[in-house]
Structures are given as structure tokens and as C-alpha cells.
Amino acid sequence: VHSAGISRNLLGYAALCLIALAYLAAANAEGYVPFASPTARASQHTANHFHK
Amino acid sequence: LSARPGERAITCPTCGAPIALRALGASVMVACAYCRTQIDVSKPDIQIIKKYNATVQQFDLPLGARAPLRGTTYEVIGAMVRAGDSGPWTEYLLFNPRAGFRWLIDDQGHWSLAQTIKDVSAIKPGFPGLTYADRAYRKFSEGHADVSVVVGEFYWRVKVGDRVTTADYVAPPFMLSQERSATETIWSVLEYIPPMEIAAAFKISDPEPDGIAPHQPNPATATLASIKRTIWASLCLAVVVQSITAFAARERWIALGDYVPAASRGREMVFGPIHLEARRSLNELVASGPLSNGWVDLDYALVDKTSGASYEFSAGFEFYRGIDGDGPWSEGSTRSRALVTSLPRGDYDVVVDSSSGDARGSPVTTPLRLWLFHDSVPWRNFWLVCAVILGYPFYLLVRRASFERDRWSESAFNPYGTRR
């Protein structure tokens, strides 16, 4: 039971690391970082406004 | 109770109960399981050592019980209760014709398999206490042990009231135990056996251990050892991914021009067009200038000239300085930095609007230099992922330290400080 608990911890941790690495690869490829301040957003309306 | 092949059957001189001698030729005394009479079996004429009619002690493991432990099947041939400063514990004498004698010790639900060390010269002084079989042991306790109940057969004459002086040294999951009497000194090495393993081997109910045993393995240590490779592999992969990202990043400064907040007076100023060549990129828009005792709030819009999409964001900075009784002082910054994420490739206009104020409350007349740092390396992702990867190991390190403090809080030789 003890070794089963360790295996469960290992699997859970390995899954967490995989998710984190997948996030790193995807976010880097997209040029994304969290907590970017301020957050940019696309707005067709504002673009038209600026280009009047 | 009939004797098996290789055993010798005798009759208890007190109650007449049959007694099977399992470790024939090795045992020198046996205690009757029925009336507790202690009998000398070392000579042909069996003699009574001591009658013991106290209430029968209920042992968790009955005499004659057999179970596989660490690859060898042992039989319980004797049991005794000993008591020391920390309370009573039970020691079962196990026997296997090939492996010989072992001790199975139950101390408040914590079980250990012990073997007498024949070559005591292998025990050497060394940091932090003793070394034996390539392990360093630290002293945990010393005291005494008195035999209070004894039943079954033993390879030496043991009787109620026997007292030895003890010293224990730990290197989890092992413990070195020294027992000194007036005539001899015996060393044993104990290995911690998880209670569940004992319950499964002897088919008894799952014991509930009380507290932490001196040589109980630290569960966080085992978990840390199991994930060590995953930690390093994940960190290495993160470094590889980040290195590829950094190598491919363009990291190009694009000068946009000077912007005077007072000159715009509520009108947007357009800089560009600029070309962003990365497919999707992280960009930083930096504004800096020799601002003094003033503030600036900048509203930006990056407008894609092809699609018309606009990415709006704002940033500001303020800087004040002066002289007081303590001398010159200053606070704030003379530059602002705004991160714009996931900008698609394309040609952009940078539209800037602002509000500002100087010491007199008028719009700032200082020119600000505007730059766009294109395709910046997103280090924030890397540090975030490193924190996620290292978070669980860090938690385990804290748990491990807490477990060790709890373990050693019961010791008079606590390396963490005074006894609780």
C-alpha cells in the first residue's frame, strides 16, 4: 500500500510536469505570458475609431 | 501440541501440558505457554527455573505462528515483554532452521526485524555517532530494559526481572541497538517493517502505530526519491524548450519616435507603420523620458493595418524628487513598460493618447521616447513552469523536515534543539 501511494504520487507529479511543459511550449510558441499588465485585446470598433 | 519432525516434545513439570522444542539444541530455556512455568531444557534432566502464574499476557502473535518476512519463513518460538523508560514493548523470538534466530519487535504498533550482530568490530565510531555496514547512525536514546513477561523458548536463560542497559542509534529504516549486562554486551541491527506488512504476513488486524518510531522511514524521503528523476527530466526539458524559444526569438528594438504629452492635447498621435515579422509574438512597449515631479498615463492601440484589429493597452509612470531634512529623495520611475501578448504577424500603426501632469498641474512638456521591443523572450512562462515543477518537491522538503523534527523531539539527543 505504501509503494502504491508512492507510485500514485509519482504519476500525479509526472502528469503535472507534463502539463506544465506542454503549457511552456504552447505559450512560448504563441508569445503569451500570464499576468501581462495591461492585457491587450482585439477591438475592431476601436480600430475603426482610430482610422477615421 | 504434537512435535513436528526435527522438534522434541517435553511435558511441563508443573501442569503436564505438552511443549514442543522447536530450536532443538539451541534453546536453553522454555516457558510453558499454559502455566508460564519457566523450564531449563539445556540438560537432559529438565528443570523448572521459575513458575510464573501471573495473568496470561495476550500477545498479538501466538507461539508457533509462521510467516514469511523478507524472503524467509520464520516461526514464533518465544515472546517477552520488556519495559523501559518509554514504556513496554514486545519482542518475539523467531526461528528458521537455515537462517537461525531473529527478533520481531513490536513497539507501540511499530514493528522491526532484528538480528544479532556477530562481528561487532564492524561497528565503528564515526560522524554522527556510529557507522555500520556503510550507514551512519546517530544516537537516539539510552536507558534500560526490564523483562516483565516471558513465554516460549529462548537460546539463553531469560527470566522476569532481567535488566540490561540499552543504547539505540538510528539511520532510518535501520537501528543499532546495544544491550549491556554485567556479563556481556550485545549489538543488534533492526530494520523497520511497515505494520501493514506484518498484518499481511501473520494475518492479524492492521496495527495502529502510535507516534513516530525512532527509525521509521520518513515518507517524504521515499516520495522525494521516487520523483527525483522526474524533477530533473522536467527541468531539463523546460530548459530545452526555453532555449529553443530564446534562440528563435528576434528580440528587435523598433524606435517609434518622440512623444510630447503636452503637444498632443487630447489628440491621438500615430507612429509607424511598423512590421512585426514573428508569427505570434510577445512585445514590450517602452516609454521613457527625464520626467521630474510629474506623472504620465499612456493609452496605446496597436492597429493591424490589414485586418483593422486593434490591441489596446495602457501604461503609466511617475517620478518625484526633492530635498528634505534627510537629504535628497526620489521615488517612482522614469520609464514604463507594457507587455502585449500574442500579436500576430503584420504591419501595425501605434496610436498613442495620454493624460499627464507636472508639479504645476499642467500637461508634461518633456519628450518621451517610445520603443517597441519585438518578439521578446517570454521568461515569465519559464519561471512559472520551474515554480510548478519545484513546488511539490519543496513541499516534500518541508514535510520531511517537519517529520524529522517530530521524530527527534522524543530523543534526549535531539539535533534540532531541546526535547519537547
HADDOCK unambig.tbl for C-alpha pairs under 7 A between the chains (distance, minus, plus):
assign (segid A and resid 6 and name CA) (segid B and resid 223 and name CA) 5.70 0.50 0.50
assign (segid A and resid 10 and name CA) (segid B and resid 226 and name CA) 6.58 0.50 0.50
assign (segid A and resid 10 and name CA) (segid B and resid 227 and name CA) 5.72 0.50 0.50
assign (segid A and resid 14 and name CA) (segid B and resid 230 and name CA) 6.44 0.50 0.50
assign (segid A and resid 17 and name CA) (segid B and resid 234 and name CA) 6.26 0.50 0.50
assign (segid A and resid 17 and name CA) (segid B and resid 389 and name CA) 5.90 0.50 0.50
assign (segid A and resid 20 and name CA) (segid B and resid 385 and name CA) 5.64 0.50 0.50
assign (segid A and resid 21 and name CA) (segid B and resid 238 and name CA) 6.25 0.50 0.50
assign (segid A and resid 21 and name CA) (segid B and resid 385 and name CA) 6.98 0.50 0.50
assign (segid A and resid 24 and name CA) (segid B and resid 381 and name CA) 5.99 0.50 0.50
assign (segid A and resid 24 and name CA) (segid B and resid 382 and name CA) 6.64 0.50 0.50
assign (segid A and resid 24 and name CA) (segid B and resid 385 and name CA) 6.81 0.50 0.50
assign (segid A and resid 25 and name CA) (segid B and resid 241 and name CA) 6.28 0.50 0.50
assign (segid A and resid 28 and name CA) (segid B and resid 245 and name CA) 6.58 0.50 0.50
assign (segid A and resid 28 and name CA) (segid B and resid 378 and name CA) 6.32 0.50 0.50
assign (segid A and resid 30 and name CA) (segid B and resid 280 and name CA) 5.20 0.50 0.50
assign (segid A and resid 30 and name CA) (segid B and resid 281 and name CA) 6.38 0.50 0.50
assign (segid A and resid 30 and name CA) (segid B and resid 342 and name CA) 5.43 0.50 0.50
assign (segid A and resid 31 and name CA) (segid B and resid 280 and name CA) 5.61 0.50 0.50
assign (segid A and resid 31 and name CA) (segid B and resid 281 and name CA) 4.22 0.50 0.50
assign (segid A and resid 31 and name CA) (segid B and resid 282 and name CA) 4.40 0.50 0.50
assign (segid A and resid 31 and name CA) (segid B and resid 341 and name CA) 5.72 0.50 0.50
assign (segid A and resid 31 and name CA) (segid B and resid 342 and name CA) 4.65 0.50 0.50
assign (segid A and resid 31 and name CA) (segid B and resid 378 and name CA) 6.78 0.50 0.50
assign (segid A and resid 32 and name CA) (segid B and resid 282 and name CA) 6.24 0.50 0.50
assign (segid A and resid 32 and name CA) (segid B and resid 341 and name CA) 4.91 0.50 0.50
assign (segid A and resid 32 and name CA) (segid B and resid 342 and name CA) 5.24 0.50 0.50
assign (segid A and resid 33 and name CA) (segid B and resid 341 and name CA) 6.53 0.50 0.50
assign (segid A and resid 33 and name CA) (segid B and resid 378 and name CA) 6.30 0.50 0.50
assign (segid A and resid 33 and name CA) (segid B and resid 380 and name CA) 6.30 0.50 0.50
assign (segid A and resid 33 and name CA) (segid B and resid 381 and name CA) 5.97 0.50 0.50
assign (segid A and resid 36 and name CA) (segid B and resid 339 and name CA) 5.59 0.50 0.50
assign (segid A and resid 37 and name CA) (segid B and resid 338 and name CA) 6.37 0.50 0.50
assign (segid A and resid 37 and name CA) (segid B and resid 339 and name CA) 6.26 0.50 0.50
assign (segid A and resid 38 and name CA) (segid B and resid 313 and name CA) 5.57 0.50 0.50
assign (segid A and resid 38 and name CA) (segid B and resid 314 and name CA) 6.14 0.50 0.50
assign (segid A and resid 38 and name CA) (segid B and resid 338 and name CA) 6.54 0.50 0.50
assign (segid A and resid 38 and name CA) (segid B and resid 339 and name CA) 6.93 0.50 0.50
assign (segid A and resid 39 and name CA) (segid B and resid 313 and name CA) 6.25 0.50 0.50
assign (segid A and resid 39 and name CA) (segid B and resid 340 and name CA) 6.81 0.50 0.50
assign (segid A and resid 40 and name CA) (segid B and resid 311 and name CA) 5.14 0.50 0.50
assign (segid A and resid 40 and name CA) (segid B and resid 312 and name CA) 5.13 0.50 0.50
assign (segid A and resid 40 and name CA) (segid B and resid 313 and name CA) 5.17 0.50 0.50
assign (segid A and resid 40 and name CA) (segid B and resid 340 and name CA) 5.78 0.50 0.50
assign (segid A and resid 40 and name CA) (segid B and resid 341 and name CA) 6.99 0.50 0.50
assign (segid A and resid 41 and name CA) (segid B and resid 311 and name CA) 4.86 0.50 0.50
assign (segid A and resid 41 and name CA) (segid B and resid 312 and name CA) 5.81 0.50 0.50
assign (segid A and resid 42 and name CA) (segid B and resid 309 and name CA) 5.62 0.50 0.50
assign (segid A and resid 42 and name CA) (segid B and resid 310 and name CA) 4.95 0.50 0.50
assign (segid A and resid 42 and name CA) (segid B and resid 311 and name CA) 4.70 0.50 0.50
assign (segid A and resid 43 and name CA) (segid B and resid 309 and name CA) 5.63 0.50 0.50
assign (segid A and resid 43 and name CA) (segid B and resid 310 and name CA) 4.97 0.50 0.50
assign (segid A and resid 43 and name CA) (segid B and resid 311 and name CA) 6.56 0.50 0.50
assign (segid A and resid 44 and name CA) (segid B and resid 308 and name CA) 6.10 0.50 0.50
assign (segid A and resid 44 and name CA) (segid B and resid 309 and name CA) 4.85 0.50 0.50
assign (segid A and resid 44 and name CA) (segid B and resid 310 and name CA) 6.06 0.50 0.50
assign (segid A and resid 46 and name CA) (segid B and resid 310 and name CA) 6.34 0.50 0.50
assign (segid A and resid 47 and name CA) (segid B and resid 303 and name CA) 6.05 0.50 0.50
assign (segid A and resid 47 and name CA) (segid B and resid 308 and name CA) 5.56 0.50 0.50
assign (segid A and resid 47 and name CA) (segid B and resid 309 and name CA) 5.82 0.50 0.50
assign (segid A and resid 47 and name CA) (segid B and resid 310 and name CA) 4.96 0.50 0.50
assign (segid A and resid 48 and name CA) (segid B and resid 308 and name CA) 6.98 0.50 0.50
